[in-house]
C-alpha cells in the first residue's frame, strides 16, 4: 500500500473493499487507486476528482 500525497491510496490488487453499509465491491486490477478525498463519483475508487481545484469562497476559506 502506498499513500499518494494529495491523492489516492494505491493498493496492489485484486482487492475487496467493504463499504460503510456492509456491502463489498471488488476490483480485479493489478493496482487499485482508492479515493482518499471522498469526491470521487466512483467511490471508493479514485476517479482523479482530487485534481480539480475548488474555487475559494467565503464559506471554504
N, CA, C and O atoms as a Maestro MAE file, in Angstrom:
{
 s_m_m2io_version
 :::
 2.0.0
}

f_m_ct {
 s_m_title
 :::
 protein
 m_atom[244] {
  # First column is atom index #
  i_m_mmod_type
  r_m_x_coord
  r_m_y_coord
  r_m_z_coord
  i_m_residue_number
  s_m_chain_name
  s_m_pdb_residue_name
  s_m_pdb_atom_name
  i_m_atomic_number
  :::
  1 25 0.858 -1.162 0.000 1 A "UNK " " N  " 7
  2 3 0.000 0.000 0.000 1 A "UNK " " CA " 6
  3 2 0.907 1.228 0.000 1 A "UNK " " C  " 6
  4 15 1.940 1.256 0.668 1 A "UNK " " O  " 8
  5 25 0.493 2.251 -0.771 2 A "UNK " " N  " 7
  6 3 1.252 3.495 -0.839 2 A "UNK " " CA " 6
  7 2 0.262 4.655 -0.866 2 A "UNK " " C  " 6
  8 15 -0.668 4.668 -1.673 2 A "UNK " " O  " 8
  9 25 0.466 5.628 0.019 3 A "UNK " " N  " 7
  10 3 -0.384 6.819 0.058 3 A "UNK " " CA " 6
  11 2 0.261 7.879 -0.820 3 A "UNK " " C  " 6
  12 15 1.421 8.237 -0.617 3 A "UNK " " O  " 8
  13 25 -0.488 8.381 -1.795 4 A "UNK " " N  " 7
  14 3 -0.010 9.445 -2.670 4 A "UNK " " CA " 6
  15 2 -0.409 10.769 -2.030 4 A "UNK " " C  " 6
  16 15 -1.601 11.020 -1.857 4 A "UNK " " O  " 8
  17 25 0.555 11.633 -1.670 5 A "UNK " " N  " 7
  18 3 0.213 12.916 -1.038 5 A "UNK " " CA " 6
  19 2 -0.771 13.721 -1.901 5 A "UNK " " C  " 6
  20 15 -0.499 13.993 -3.070 5 A "UNK " " O  " 8
  21 25 -1.904 14.095 -1.317 6 A "UNK " " N  " 7
  22 3 -2.928 14.845 -2.043 6 A "UNK " " CA " 6
  23 2 -3.688 14.011 -3.048 6 A "UNK " " C  " 6
  24 15 -4.452 14.554 -3.846 6 A "UNK " " O  " 8
  25 25 -3.497 12.705 -3.026 7 A "UNK " " N  " 7
  26 3 -4.138 11.828 -3.998 7 A "UNK " " CA " 6
  27 2 -4.678 10.571 -3.357 7 A "UNK " " C  " 6
  28 15 -5.030 10.564 -2.178 7 A "UNK " " O  " 8
  29 25 -4.743 9.491 -4.147 8 A "UNK " " N  " 7
  30 3 -5.351 8.258 -3.662 8 A "UNK " " CA " 6
  31 2 -4.398 7.400 -2.837 8 A "UNK " " C  " 6
  32 15 -3.214 7.702 -2.686 8 A "UNK " " O  " 8
  33 25 -4.964 6.324 -2.313 9 A "UNK " " N  " 7
  34 3 -4.185 5.274 -1.665 9 A "UNK " " CA " 6
  35 2 -4.052 4.162 -2.704 9 A "UNK " " C  " 6
  36 15 -5.056 3.626 -3.173 9 A "UNK " " O  " 8
  37 25 -2.821 3.817 -3.062 10 A "UNK " " N  " 7
  38 3 -2.574 2.792 -4.069 10 A "UNK " " CA " 6
  39 2 -2.381 1.446 -3.375 10 A "UNK " " C  " 6
  40 15 -1.578 1.319 -2.451 10 A "UNK " " O  " 8
  41 25 -3.135 0.439 -3.838 11 A "UNK " " N  " 7
  42 3 -3.104 -0.889 -3.229 11 A "UNK " " CA " 6
  43 2 -2.900 -1.915 -4.336 11 A "UNK " " C  " 6
  44 15 -3.506 -1.814 -5.403 11 A "UNK " " O  " 8
  45 25 -2.042 -2.908 -4.080 12 A "UNK " " N  " 7
  46 3 -1.878 -3.997 -5.041 12 A "UNK " " CA " 6
  47 2 -3.144 -4.833 -5.055 12 A "UNK " " C  " 6
  48 15 -3.636 -5.247 -4.005 12 A "UNK " " O  " 8
  49 25 -3.666 -5.078 -6.242 13 A "UNK " " N  " 7
  50 3 -4.903 -5.816 -6.386 13 A "UNK " " CA " 6
  51 2 -4.650 -7.281 -6.647 13 A "UNK " " C  " 6
  52 15 -3.497 -7.709 -6.699 13 A "UNK " " O  " 8
  53 25 -5.685 -8.046 -6.810 14 A "UNK " " N  " 7
  54 3 -7.087 -7.645 -6.683 14 A "UNK " " CA " 6
  55 2 -7.463 -7.393 -5.228 14 A "UNK " " C  " 6
  56 15 -6.835 -7.929 -4.315 14 A "UNK " " O  " 8
  57 25 -8.500 -6.566 -5.017 15 A "UNK " " N  " 7
  58 3 -8.935 -6.228 -3.662 15 A "UNK " " CA " 6
  59 2 -10.450 -6.294 -3.546 15 A "UNK " " C  " 6
  60 15 -11.179 -6.066 -4.511 15 A "UNK " " O  " 8
  61 25 -10.902 -6.614 -2.334 16 A "UNK " " N  " 7
  62 3 -12.305 -6.500 -1.954 16 A "UNK " " CA " 6
  63 2 -12.363 -5.375 -0.937 16 A "UNK " " C  " 6
  64 15 -11.621 -5.383 0.045 16 A "UNK " " O  " 8
  65 25 -13.248 -4.401 -1.169 17 A "UNK " " N  " 7
  66 3 -13.383 -3.254 -0.266 17 A "UNK " " CA " 6
  67 2 -14.749 -3.325 0.390 17 A "UNK " " C  " 6
  68 15 -15.770 -3.379 -0.296 17 A "UNK " " O  " 8
  69 25 -14.772 -3.324 1.722 18 A "UNK " " N  " 7
  70 3 -16.036 -3.326 2.449 18 A "UNK " " CA " 6
  71 2 -16.459 -1.885 2.691 18 A "UNK " " C  " 6
  72 15 -15.698 -1.092 3.245 18 A "UNK " " O  " 8
  73 25 -17.679 -1.549 2.272 19 A "UNK " " N  " 7
  74 3 -18.211 -0.197 2.410 19 A "UNK " " CA " 6
  75 2 -18.859 -0.009 3.777 19 A "UNK " " C  " 6
  76 15 -19.068 -0.972 4.515 19 A "UNK " " O  " 8
  77 25 -19.174 1.242 4.104 20 A "UNK " " N  " 7
  78 3 -19.770 1.569 5.404 20 A "UNK " " CA " 6
  79 2 -21.073 0.835 5.660 20 A "UNK " " C  " 6
  80 15 -21.384 0.496 6.802 20 A "UNK " " O  " 8
  81 25 -21.845 0.584 4.590 21 A "UNK " " N  " 7
  82 3 -23.142 -0.079 4.762 21 A "UNK " " CA " 6
  83 2 -23.031 -1.605 4.826 21 A "UNK " " C  " 6
  84 15 -24.046 -2.298 4.900 21 A "UNK " " O  " 8
  85 25 -21.794 -2.134 4.799 22 A "UNK " " N  " 7
  86 3 -21.590 -3.569 4.909 22 A "UNK " " CA " 6
  87 2 -21.465 -4.295 3.582 22 A "UNK " " C  " 6
  88 15 -21.045 -5.452 3.554 22 A "UNK " " O  " 8
  89 25 -21.821 -3.643 2.481 23 A "UNK " " N  " 7
  90 3 -21.654 -4.269 1.174 23 A "UNK " " CA " 6
  91 2 -20.182 -4.219 0.786 23 A "UNK " " C  " 6
  92 15 -19.402 -3.457 1.358 23 A "UNK " " O  " 8
  93 25 -19.816 -5.031 -0.182 24 A "UNK " " N  " 7
  94 3 -18.427 -5.007 -0.626 24 A "UNK " " CA " 6
  95 2 -18.367 -4.886 -2.142 24 A "UNK " " C  " 6
  96 15 -19.277 -5.310 -2.854 24 A "UNK " " O  " 8
  97 25 -17.285 -4.301 -2.613 25 A "UNK " " N  " 7
  98 3 -17.029 -4.170 -4.045 25 A "UNK " " CA " 6
  99 2 -15.648 -4.752 -4.310 25 A "UNK " " C  " 6
  100 15 -14.775 -4.726 -3.442 25 A "UNK " " O  " 8
  101 25 -15.462 -5.271 -5.505 26 A "UNK " " N  " 7
  102 3 -14.211 -5.933 -5.855 26 A "UNK " " CA " 6
  103 2 -13.597 -5.266 -7.075 26 A "UNK " " C  " 6
  104 15 -14.301 -4.848 -7.995 26 A "UNK " " O  " 8
  105 25 -12.280 -5.173 -7.066 27 A "UNK " " N  " 7
  106 3 -11.530 -4.740 -8.237 27 A "UNK " " CA " 6
  107 2 -10.491 -5.806 -8.532 27 A "UNK " " C  " 6
  108 15 -9.723 -6.193 -7.652 27 A "UNK " " O  " 8
  109 25 -10.467 -6.275 -9.764 28 A "UNK " " N  " 7
  110 3 -9.514 -7.299 -10.178 28 A "UNK " " CA " 6
  111 2 -8.251 -6.707 -10.795 28 A "UNK " " C  " 6
  112 15 -7.390 -7.447 -11.269 28 A "UNK " " O  " 8
  113 25 -8.134 -5.385 -10.796 29 A "UNK " " N  " 7
  114 3 -6.956 -4.737 -11.385 29 A "UNK " " CA " 6
  115 2 -5.706 -5.073 -10.579 29 A "UNK " " C  " 6
  116 15 -5.799 -5.378 -9.390 29 A "UNK " " O  " 8
  117 25 -4.537 -5.019 -11.217 30 A "UNK " " N  " 7
  118 3 -3.290 -5.344 -10.511 30 A "UNK " " CA " 6
  119 2 -2.858 -4.219 -9.583 30 A "UNK " " C  " 6
  120 15 -2.122 -4.466 -8.627 30 A "UNK " " O  " 8
  121 25 -3.298 -2.981 -9.841 31 A "UNK " " N  " 7
  122 3 -3.040 -1.840 -8.959 31 A "UNK " " CA " 6
  123 2 -4.344 -1.054 -8.855 31 A "UNK " " C  " 6
  124 15 -4.934 -0.680 -9.868 31 A "UNK " " O  " 8
  125 25 -4.785 -0.810 -7.628 32 A "UNK " " N  " 7
  126 3 -6.080 -0.172 -7.390 32 A "UNK " " CA " 6
  127 2 -5.858 1.153 -6.673 32 A "UNK " " C  " 6
  128 15 -5.134 1.215 -5.679 32 A "UNK " " O  " 8
  129 25 -6.492 2.222 -7.185 33 A "UNK " " N  " 7
  130 3 -6.417 3.544 -6.559 33 A "UNK " " CA " 6
  131 2 -7.694 3.753 -5.754 33 A "UNK " " C  " 6
  132 15 -8.787 3.833 -6.314 33 A "UNK " " O  " 8
  133 25 -7.544 3.841 -4.431 34 A "UNK " " N  " 7
  134 3 -8.690 4.069 -3.550 34 A "UNK " " CA " 6
  135 2 -8.781 5.551 -3.218 34 A "UNK " " C  " 6
  136 15 -7.776 6.177 -2.881 34 A "UNK " " O  " 8
  137 25 -9.968 6.107 -3.311 35 A "UNK " " N  " 7
  138 3 -10.196 7.531 -3.080 35 A "UNK " " CA " 6
  139 2 -9.953 7.893 -1.620 35 A "UNK " " C  " 6
  140 15 -10.454 7.230 -0.712 35 A "UNK " " O  " 8
  141 25 -9.177 8.955 -1.406 36 A "UNK " " N  " 7
  142 3 -8.928 9.453 -0.052 36 A "UNK " " CA " 6
  143 2 -9.624 10.789 0.191 36 A "UNK " " C  " 6
  144 15 -9.734 11.226 1.336 36 A "UNK " " O  " 8
  145 25 -10.098 11.447 -0.881 37 A "UNK " " N  " 7
  146 3 -10.710 12.777 -0.727 37 A "UNK " " CA " 6
  147 2 -12.234 12.712 -0.627 37 A "UNK " " C  " 6
  148 15 -12.871 13.702 -0.268 37 A "UNK " " O  " 8
  149 25 -12.820 11.561 -0.938 38 A "UNK " " N  " 7
  150 3 -14.272 11.326 -0.919 38 A "UNK " " CA " 6
  151 2 -15.030 12.152 -1.957 38 A "UNK " " C  " 6
  152 15 -16.249 12.287 -1.848 38 A "UNK " " O  " 8
  153 25 -14.347 12.709 -2.961 39 A "UNK " " N  " 7
  154 3 -15.017 13.455 -4.036 39 A "UNK " " CA " 6
  155 2 -15.351 12.576 -5.233 39 A "UNK " " C  " 6
  156 15 -16.100 12.994 -6.115 39 A "UNK " " O  " 8
  157 25 -14.809 11.373 -5.275 40 A "UNK " " N  " 7
  158 3 -14.958 10.503 -6.435 40 A "UNK " " CA " 6
  159 2 -16.412 10.133 -6.676 40 A "UNK " " C  " 6
  160 15 -17.143 9.801 -5.742 40 A "UNK " " O  " 8
  161 25 -16.824 10.192 -7.928 41 A "UNK " " N  " 7
  162 3 -18.163 9.735 -8.294 41 A "UNK " " CA " 6
  163 2 -18.178 8.207 -8.403 41 A "UNK " " C  " 6
  164 15 -19.237 7.599 -8.557 41 A "UNK " " O  " 8
  165 25 -17.002 7.600 -8.322 42 A "UNK " " N  " 7
  166 3 -16.853 6.155 -8.391 42 A "UNK " " CA " 6
  167 2 -16.340 5.615 -7.050 42 A "UNK " " C  " 6
  168 15 -15.671 4.582 -7.013 42 A "UNK " " O  " 8
  169 25 -16.656 6.315 -5.946 43 A "UNK " " N  " 7
  170 3 -16.170 5.962 -4.612 43 A "UNK " " CA " 6
  171 2 -16.535 4.521 -4.291 43 A "UNK " " C  " 6
  172 15 -17.676 4.134 -4.543 43 A "UNK " " O  " 8
  173 25 -15.658 3.719 -3.763 44 A "UNK " " N  " 7
  174 3 -14.407 4.012 -3.083 44 A "UNK " " CA " 6
  175 2 -13.187 4.080 -3.999 44 A "UNK " " C  " 6
  176 15 -12.062 4.237 -3.524 44 A "UNK " " O  " 8
  177 25 -13.405 3.963 -5.311 45 A "UNK " " N  " 7
  178 3 -12.285 4.007 -6.234 45 A "UNK " " CA " 6
  179 2 -12.047 5.434 -6.711 45 A "UNK " " C  " 6
  180 15 -12.992 6.205 -6.876 45 A "UNK " " O  " 8
  181 25 -10.800 5.777 -6.927 46 A "UNK " " N  " 7
  182 3 -10.415 7.126 -7.332 46 A "UNK " " CA " 6
  183 2 -10.797 7.378 -8.789 46 A "UNK " " C  " 6
  184 15 -10.589 6.518 -9.645 46 A "UNK " " O  " 8
  185 25 -11.357 8.556 -9.069 47 A "UNK " " N  " 7
  186 3 -11.625 8.974 -10.446 47 A "UNK " " CA " 6
  187 2 -10.877 10.272 -10.773 47 A "UNK " " C  " 6
  188 15 -11.238 10.971 -11.720 47 A "UNK " " O  " 8
  189 25 -9.859 10.589 -10.010 48 A "UNK " " N  " 7
  190 3 -8.991 11.776 -10.123 48 A "UNK " " CA " 6
  191 2 -9.708 13.078 -9.780 48 A "UNK " " C  " 6
  192 15 -9.245 14.151 -10.166 48 A "UNK " " O  " 8
  193 25 -10.820 13.009 -9.068 49 A "UNK " " N  " 7
  194 3 -11.529 14.223 -8.641 49 A "UNK " " CA " 6
  195 2 -10.657 15.100 -7.756 49 A "UNK " " C  " 6
  196 15 -10.864 16.312 -7.699 49 A "UNK " " O  " 8
  197 25 -9.684 14.510 -7.063 50 A "UNK " " N  " 7
  198 3 -8.796 15.282 -6.185 50 A "UNK " " CA " 6
  199 2 -7.980 16.302 -6.972 50 A "UNK " " C  " 6
  200 15 -7.454 17.248 -6.385 50 A "UNK " " O  " 8
  201 25 -7.864 16.131 -8.282 51 A "UNK " " N  " 7
  202 3 -7.090 17.059 -9.117 51 A "UNK " " CA " 6
  203 2 -7.837 18.353 -9.409 51 A "UNK " " C  " 6
  204 15 -7.218 19.364 -9.740 51 A "UNK " " O  " 8
  205 25 -9.168 18.330 -9.288 52 A "UNK " " N  " 7
  206 3 -9.960 19.540 -9.568 52 A "UNK " " CA " 6
  207 2 -9.736 20.567 -8.483 52 A "UNK " " C  " 6
  208 15 -9.763 20.252 -7.293 52 A "UNK " " O  " 8
  209 25 -9.519 21.773 -8.897 53 A "UNK " " N  " 7
  210 3 -9.325 22.858 -7.937 53 A "UNK " " CA " 6
  211 2 -10.686 23.378 -7.493 53 A "UNK " " C  " 6
  212 15 -11.615 23.484 -8.293 53 A "UNK " " O  " 8
  213 25 -10.789 23.697 -6.216 54 A "UNK " " N  " 7
  214 3 -12.020 24.246 -5.661 54 A "UNK " " CA " 6
  215 2 -11.865 25.749 -5.598 54 A "UNK " " C  " 6
  216 15 -10.907 26.255 -5.013 54 A "UNK " " O  " 8
  217 25 -12.805 26.473 -6.200 55 A "UNK " " N  " 7
  218 3 -12.761 27.929 -6.188 55 A "UNK " " CA " 6
  219 2 -12.971 28.434 -4.767 55 A "UNK " " C  " 6
  220 15 -13.887 27.992 -4.073 55 A "UNK " " O  " 8
  221 25 -12.133 29.349 -4.344 56 A "UNK " " N  " 7
  222 3 -12.226 29.908 -2.990 56 A "UNK " " CA " 6
  223 2 -13.473 30.772 -2.855 56 A "UNK " " C  " 6
  224 15 -13.734 31.651 -3.676 56 A "UNK " " O  " 8
  225 25 -14.232 30.501 -1.803 57 A "UNK " " N  " 7
  226 3 -15.396 31.318 -1.468 57 A "UNK " " CA " 6
  227 2 -15.292 31.659 0.006 57 A "UNK " " C  " 6
  228 15 -14.419 31.149 0.707 57 A "UNK " " O  " 8
  229 25 -16.164 32.502 0.466 58 A "UNK " " N  " 7
  230 3 -16.136 32.854 1.891 58 A "UNK " " CA " 6
  231 2 -16.429 31.653 2.773 58 A "UNK " " C  " 6
  232 15 -15.942 31.587 3.901 58 A "UNK " " O  " 8
  233 25 -17.227 30.692 2.277 59 A "UNK " " N  " 7
  234 3 -17.577 29.524 3.071 59 A "UNK " " CA " 6
  235 2 -16.399 28.579 3.266 59 A "UNK " " C  " 6
  236 15 -16.285 27.965 4.327 59 A "UNK " " O  " 8
  237 25 -15.509 28.442 2.265 60 A "UNK " " N  " 7
  238 3 -14.428 27.466 2.391 60 A "UNK " " CA " 6
  239 2 -13.048 28.100 2.516 60 A "UNK " " C  " 6
  240 15 -12.050 27.429 2.253 60 A "UNK " " O  " 8
  241 25 -12.956 29.357 2.905 61 A "UNK " " N  " 7
  242 3 -11.651 29.987 3.139 61 A "UNK " " CA " 6
  243 2 -11.418 30.186 4.609 61 A "UNK " " C  " 6
  244 15 -10.374 30.704 5.004 61 A "UNK " " O  " 8
  :::
 }
 m_bond[243] {
  # First column is bond index #
  i_m_from
  i_m_to
  i_m_order
  :::
  1 1 2 1
  2 2 3 1
  3 3 4 2
  4 3 5 1
  5 5 6 1
  6 6 7 1
  7 7 8 2
  8 7 9 1
  9 9 10 1
  10 10 11 1
  11 11 12 2
  12 11 13 1
  13 13 14 1
  14 14 15 1
  15 15 16 2
  16 15 17 1
  17 17 18 1
  18 18 19 1
  19 19 20 2
  20 19 21 1
  21 21 22 1
  22 22 23 1
  23 23 24 2
  24 23 25 1
  25 25 26 1
  26 26 27 1
  27 27 28 2
  28 27 29 1
  29 29 30 1
  30 30 31 1
  31 31 32 2
  32 31 33 1
  33 33 34 1
  34 34 35 1
  35 35 36 2
  36 35 37 1
  37 37 38 1
  38 38 39 1
  39 39 40 2
  40 39 41 1
  41 41 42 1
  42 42 43 1
  43 43 44 2
  44 43 45 1
  45 45 46 1
  46 46 47 1
  47 47 48 2
  48 47 49 1
  49 49 50 1
  50 50 51 1
  51 51 52 2
  52 51 53 1
  53 53 54 1
  54 54 55 1
  55 55 56 2
  56 55 57 1
  57 57 58 1
  58 58 59 1
  59 59 60 2
  60 59 61 1
  61 61 62 1
  62 62 63 1
  63 63 64 2
  64 63 65 1
  65 65 66 1
  66 66 67 1
  67 67 68 2
  68 67 69 1
  69 69 70 1
  70 70 71 1
  71 71 72 2
  72 71 73 1
  73 73 74 1
  74 74 75 1
  75 75 76 2
  76 75 77 1
  77 77 78 1
  78 78 79 1
  79 79 80 2
  80 79 81 1
  81 81 82 1
  82 82 83 1
  83 83 84 2
  84 83 85 1
  85 85 86 1
  86 86 87 1
  87 87 88 2
  88 87 89 1
  89 89 90 1
  90 90 91 1
  91 91 92 2
  92 91 93 1
  93 93 94 1
  94 94 95 1
  95 95 96 2
  96 95 97 1
  97 97 98 1
  98 98 99 1
  99 99 100 2
  100 99 101 1
  101 101 102 1
  102 102 103 1
  103 103 104 2
  104 103 105 1
  105 105 106 1
  106 106 107 1
  107 107 108 2
  108 107 109 1
  109 109 110 1
  110 110 111 1
  111 111 112 2
  112 111 113 1
  113 113 114 1
  114 114 115 1
  115 115 116 2
  116 115 117 1
  117 117 118 1
  118 118 119 1
  119 119 120 2
  120 119 121 1
  121 121 122 1
  122 122 123 1
  123 123 124 2
  124 123 125 1
  125 125 126 1
  126 126 127 1
  127 127 128 2
  128 127 129 1
  129 129 130 1
  130 130 131 1
  131 131 132 2
  132 131 133 1
  133 133 134 1
  134 134 135 1
  135 135 136 2
  136 135 137 1
  137 137 138 1
  138 138 139 1
  139 139 140 2
  140 139 141 1
  141 141 142 1
  142 142 143 1
  143 143 144 2
  144 143 145 1
  145 145 146 1
  146 146 147 1
  147 147 148 2
  148 147 149 1
  149 149 150 1
  150 150 151 1
  151 151 152 2
  152 151 153 1
  153 153 154 1
  154 154 155 1
  155 155 156 2
  156 155 157 1
  157 157 158 1
  158 158 159 1
  159 159 160 2
  160 159 161 1
  161 161 162 1
  162 162 163 1
  163 163 164 2
  164 163 165 1
  165 165 166 1
  166 166 167 1
  167 167 168 2
  168 167 169 1
  169 169 170 1
  170 170 171 1
  171 171 172 2
  172 171 173 1
  173 173 174 1
  174 174 175 1
  175 175 176 2
  176 175 177 1
  177 177 178 1
  178 178 179 1
  179 179 180 2
  180 179 181 1
  181 181 182 1
  182 182 183 1
  183 183 184 2
  184 183 185 1
  185 185 186 1
  186 186 187 1
  187 187 188 2
  188 187 189 1
  189 189 190 1
  190 190 191 1
  191 191 192 2
  192 191 193 1
  193 193 194 1
  194 194 195 1
  195 195 196 2
  196 195 197 1
  197 197 198 1
  198 198 199 1
  199 199 200 2
  200 199 201 1
  201 201 202 1
  202 202 203 1
  203 203 204 2
  204 203 205 1
  205 205 206 1
  206 206 207 1
  207 207 208 2
  208 207 209 1
  209 209 210 1
  210 210 211 1
  211 211 212 2
  212 211 213 1
  213 213 214 1
  214 214 215 1
  215 215 216 2
  216 215 217 1
  217 217 218 1
  218 218 219 1
  219 219 220 2
  220 219 221 1
  221 221 222 1
  222 222 223 1
  223 223 224 2
  224 223 225 1
  225 225 226 1
  226 226 227 1
  227 227 228 2
  228 227 229 1
  229 229 230 1
  230 230 231 1
  231 231 232 2
  232 231 233 1
  233 233 234 1
  234 234 235 1
  235 235 236 2
  236 235 237 1
  237 237 238 1
  238 238 239 1
  239 239 240 2
  240 239 241 1
  241 241 242 1
  242 242 243 1
  243 243 244 2
  :::
 }
}
